[in-house]
Amino acid sequence: MESRFTALRVISLVFKIIAWIALIVGLIGAVGGLFAGFSLGGQPGPMSGMVGGPLTGIALFVSALIIAIFNFMFFYAIGESIYLFLSIEENTRRTAYLLQQQYVPRRPSYPPSE
């Protein structure tokens, strides 16, 4: 059967690519936050508060990692759900075609036997 809904297939692929990009950027940001937290250890910040430190770096790393994983799962699930709907449509169309073929009235053999 012919492949239909090409635009939806492309959109699904784009969502999967966005998911992988979001995961990679999130991982890089998490590691960058970890390094920033360790390198800014004990620096005086605005309003004479302390900025950075190992605990801040670890907290930033964990939170950025969790956000990156959720973003990846969200975008990847959107792409997969589009493929799911396309598969349901294709299987429904195939089933309808097979049912039509099954219930076609049988023609009598030629010449008709009496």
Order of alpha helices (4+ residues) and beta strands (2+ residues): alpha-beta-beta-alpha
